[in-house]
Amino acid sequence: MTEPVKGLVSEYVADLTAQQVYPACLSYSPGPMYGTLLKAWHAFLTSADRLSQLHVEIQKSLVTEDTAKILNWQRDTYHKKFFGGFKETHEVKSGFRKAQKPWTKKLKKVRHD
């Protein structure tokens, strides 16, 4: 078929479809179930929105109140080093390294033998 003929056929089919659908649309009346799903979704999304707002409020209160307390505790408990980090952390790491030194030597000896 040529392009003009295809266009005419598609217009004719569209007109027939419209003629058949239009009377059905006029006689359509929603039944008792119409809109029930819409109401359920609206209720679900409303409750989800409330829950979201509650979570945001709790998150904000935790961040503002507890963060300041934690930072103050950290400043009181730990001492900062000049090059970053904390003095206590460095002491624990170096103590662990010293305690593991003999075991590291034995492990190397076992692996090489």
C-alpha positions as protocol buffer text, in pm:
chain_id: "A"
residue {
  index: 1
  type: MET
  ca { x: 0 y: 0 z: 0 }
}
residue {
  index: 2
  type: THR
  ca { x: 113 y: 349 z: -63 }
}
residue {
  index: 3
  type: GLU
  ca { x: 144 y: 612 z: 207 }
}
residue {
  index: 4
  type: PRO
  ca { x: -175 y: 805 z: 120 }
}
residue {
  index: 5
  type: VAL
  ca { x: -377 y: 480 z: 120 }
}
residue {
  index: 6
  type: LYS
  ca { x: -228 y: 376 z: 456 }
}
residue {
  index: 7
  type: GLY
  ca { x: -323 y: 714 z: 600 }
}
residue {
  index: 8
  type: LEU
  ca { x: -681 y: 683 z: 475 }
}
residue {
  index: 9
  type: VAL
  ca { x: -716 y: 330 z: 614 }
}
residue {
  index: 10
  type: SER
  ca { x: -580 y: 431 z: 956 }
}
residue {
  index: 11
  type: GLU
  ca { x: -816 y: 732 z: 969 }
}
residue {
  index: 12
  type: TYR
  ca { x: -1110 y: 506 z: 878 }
}
residue {
  index: 13
  type: VAL
  ca { x: -1018 y: 256 z: 1150 }
}
residue {
  index: 14
  type: ALA
  ca { x: -980 y: 535 z: 1402 }
}
residue {
  index: 15
  type: ASP
  ca { x: -1320 y: 678 z: 1310 }
}
residue {
  index: 16
  type: LEU
  ca { x: -1487 y: 337 z: 1340 }
}
residue {
  index: 17
  type: THR
  ca { x: -1329 y: 280 z: 1678 }
}
residue {
  index: 18
  type: ALA
  ca { x: -1438 y: 623 z: 1800 }
}
residue {
  index: 19
  type: GLN
  ca { x: -1793 y: 559 z: 1677 }
}
residue {
  index: 20
  type: GLN
  ca { x: -1808 y: 232 z: 1869 }
}
residue {
  index: 21
  type: VAL
  ca { x: -1648 y: 359 z: 2189 }
}
residue {
  index: 22
  type: TYR
  ca { x: -1837 y: 689 z: 2219 }
}
residue {
  index: 23
  type: PRO
  ca { x: -2183 y: 539 z: 2293 }
}
residue {
  index: 24
  type: ALA
  ca { x: -2028 y: 305 z: 2550 }
}
residue {
  index: 25
  type: CYS
  ca { x: -1870 y: 604 z: 2723 }
}
residue {
  index: 26
  type: LEU
  ca { x: -2205 y: 783 z: 2739 }
}
residue {
  index: 27
  type: SER
  ca { x: -2380 y: 487 z: 2901 }
}
residue {
  index: 28
  type: TYR
  ca { x: -2097 y: 415 z: 3149 }
}
residue {
  index: 29
  type: SER
  ca { x: -2178 y: 468 z: 3513 }
}
residue {
  index: 30
  type: PRO
  ca { x: -1929 y: 383 z: 3781 }
}
residue {
  index: 31
  type: GLY
  ca { x: -2022 y: 92 z: 4003 }
}
residue {
  index: 32
  type: PRO
  ca { x: -1999 y: 67 z: 4379 }
}
residue {
  index: 33
  type: MET
  ca { x: -1631 y: -35 z: 4360 }
}
residue {
  index: 34
  type: TYR
  ca { x: -1532 y: 281 z: 4168 }
}
residue {
  index: 35
  type: GLY
  ca { x: -1274 y: 485 z: 4360 }
}
residue {
  index: 36
  type: THR
  ca { x: -1218 y: 237 z: 4643 }
}
residue {
  index: 37
  type: LEU
  ca { x: -859 y: 168 z: 4540 }
}
residue {
  index: 38
  type: LEU
  ca { x: -799 y: 540 z: 4506 }
}
residue {
  index: 39
  type: LYS
  ca { x: -919 y: 595 z: 4864 }
}
residue {
  index: 40
  type: ALA
  ca { x: -699 y: 310 z: 4989 }
}
residue {
  index: 41
  type: TRP
  ca { x: -390 y: 451 z: 4816 }
}
residue {
  index: 42
  type: HIS
  ca { x: -466 y: 797 z: 4950 }
}
residue {
  index: 43
  type: ALA
  ca { x: -495 y: 661 z: 5307 }
}
residue {
  index: 44
  type: PHE
  ca { x: -174 y: 458 z: 5267 }
}
residue {
  index: 45
  type: LEU
  ca { x: 25 y: 752 z: 5131 }
}
residue {
  index: 46
  type: THR
  ca { x: -110 y: 985 z: 5399 }
}
residue {
  index: 47
  type: SER
  ca { x: 2 y: 749 z: 5675 }
}
residue {
  index: 48
  type: ALA
  ca { x: 340 y: 701 z: 5503 }
}
residue {
  index: 49
  type: ASP
  ca { x: 382 y: 1078 z: 5488 }
}
residue {
  index: 50
  type: ARG
  ca { x: 307 y: 1109 z: 5862 }
}
residue {
  index: 51
  type: LEU
  ca { x: 555 y: 831 z: 5938 }
}
residue {
  index: 52
  type: SER
  ca { x: 818 y: 1002 z: 5724 }
}
residue {
  index: 53
  type: GLN
  ca { x: 769 y: 1330 z: 5909 }
}
residue {
  index: 54
  type: LEU
  ca { x: 802 y: 1147 z: 6241 }
}
residue {
  index: 55
  type: HIS
  ca { x: 1127 y: 984 z: 6130 }
}
residue {
  index: 56
  type: VAL
  ca { x: 1269 y: 1318 z: 6018 }
}
residue {
  index: 57
  type: GLU
  ca { x: 1181 y: 1480 z: 6351 }
}
residue {
  index: 58
  type: ILE
  ca { x: 1343 y: 1196 z: 6548 }
}
residue {
  index: 59
  type: GLN
  ca { x: 1654 y: 1209 z: 6328 }
}
residue {
  index: 60
  type: LYS
  ca { x: 1688 y: 1584 z: 6376 }
}
residue {
  index: 61
  type: SER
  ca { x: 1647 y: 1559 z: 6753 }
}
residue {
  index: 62
  type: LEU
  ca { x: 1903 y: 1279 z: 6775 }
}
residue {
  index: 63
  type: VAL
  ca { x: 2153 y: 1466 z: 6563 }
}
residue {
  index: 64
  type: THR
  ca { x: 2119 y: 1798 z: 6746 }
}
residue {
  index: 65
  type: GLU
  ca { x: 2105 y: 1667 z: 7103 }
}
residue {
  index: 66
  type: ASP
  ca { x: 2331 y: 1364 z: 7102 }
}
residue {
  index: 67
  type: THR
  ca { x: 2599 y: 1488 z: 6866 }
}
residue {
  index: 68
  type: ALA
  ca { x: 2689 y: 1772 z: 7101 }
}
residue {
  index: 69
  type: LYS
  ca { x: 2699 y: 1533 z: 7397 }
}
residue {
  index: 70
  type: ILE
  ca { x: 2922 y: 1288 z: 7211 }
}
residue {
  index: 71
  type: LEU
  ca { x: 3162 y: 1560 z: 7097 }
}
residue {
  index: 72
  type: ASN
  ca { x: 3189 y: 1697 z: 7452 }
}
residue {
  index: 73
  type: TRP
  ca { x: 3253 y: 1348 z: 7592 }
}
residue {
  index: 74
  type: GLN
  ca { x: 3516 y: 1287 z: 7325 }
}
residue {
  index: 75
  type: ARG
  ca { x: 3693 y: 1615 z: 7405 }
}
residue {
  index: 76
  type: ASP
  ca { x: 3690 y: 1534 z: 7777 }
}
residue {
  index: 77
  type: THR
  ca { x: 3802 y: 1171 z: 7738 }
}
residue {
  index: 78
  type: TYR
  ca { x: 4055 y: 1177 z: 7454 }
}
residue {
  index: 79
  type: HIS
  ca { x: 4353 y: 1402 z: 7390 }
}
residue {
  index: 80
  type: LYS
  ca { x: 4430 y: 1508 z: 7035 }
}
residue {
  index: 81
  type: LYS
  ca { x: 4774 y: 1458 z: 6890 }
}
residue {
  index: 82
  type: PHE
  ca { x: 4958 y: 1728 z: 6700 }
}
residue {
  index: 83
  type: PHE
  ca { x: 4945 y: 1542 z: 6366 }
}
residue {
  index: 84
  type: GLY
  ca { x: 4585 y: 1421 z: 6400 }
}
residue {
  index: 85
  type: GLY
  ca { x: 4425 y: 1131 z: 6574 }
}
residue {
  index: 86
  type: PHE
  ca { x: 4409 y: 1071 z: 6944 }
}
residue {
  index: 87
  type: LYS
  ca { x: 4689 y: 999 z: 7191 }
}
residue {
  index: 88
  type: GLU
  ca { x: 4500 y: 707 z: 7349 }
}
residue {
  index: 89
  type: THR
  ca { x: 4437 y: 542 z: 7012 }
}
residue {
  index: 90
  type: HIS
  ca { x: 4805 y: 566 z: 6925 }
}
residue {
  index: 91
  type: GLU
  ca { x: 4902 y: 414 z: 7262 }
}
residue {
  index: 92
  type: VAL
  ca { x: 4665 y: 120 z: 7215 }
}
residue {
  index: 93
  type: LYS
  ca { x: 4786 y: 52 z: 6861 }
}
residue {
  index: 94
  type: SER
  ca { x: 5153 y: 69 z: 6956 }
}
residue {
  index: 95
  type: GLY
  ca { x: 5092 y: -150 z: 7263 }
}
residue {
  index: 96
  type: PHE
  ca { x: 4916 y: -409 z: 7048 }
}
residue {
  index: 97
  type: ARG
  ca { x: 5201 y: -400 z: 6797 }
}
residue {
  index: 98
  type: LYS
  ca { x: 5456 y: -456 z: 7075 }
}
residue {
  index: 99
  type: ALA
  ca { x: 5254 y: -743 z: 7222 }
}
residue {
  index: 100
  type: GLN
  ca { x: 5226 y: -910 z: 6881 }
}
residue {
  index: 101
  type: LYS
  ca { x: 5596 y: -876 z: 6792 }
}
residue {
  index: 102
  type: PRO
  ca { x: 5709 y: -1211 z: 6942 }
}
residue {
  index: 103
  type: TRP
  ca { x: 5412 y: -1389 z: 6788 }
}
residue {
  index: 104
  type: THR
  ca { x: 5485 y: -1235 z: 6449 }
}
residue {
  index: 105
  type: LYS
  ca { x: 5844 y: -1366 z: 6467 }
}
residue {
  index: 106
  type: LYS
  ca { x: 5721 y: -1716 z: 6553 }
}
residue {
  index: 107
  type: LEU
  ca { x: 5467 y: -1707 z: 6270 }
}
residue {
  index: 108
  type: LYS
  ca { x: 5735 y: -1605 z: 6019 }
}
residue {
  index: 109
  type: LYS
  ca { x: 5958 y: -1884 z: 6146 }
}
residue {
  index: 110
  type: VAL
  ca { x: 5679 y: -2143 z: 6108 }
}
residue {
  index: 111
  type: ARG
  ca { x: 5592 y: -2026 z: 5758 }
}
residue {
  index: 112
  type: HIS
  ca { x: 5951 y: -2031 z: 5632 }
}
residue {
  index: 113
  type: ASP
  ca { x: 6038 y: -2374 z: 5775 }
}
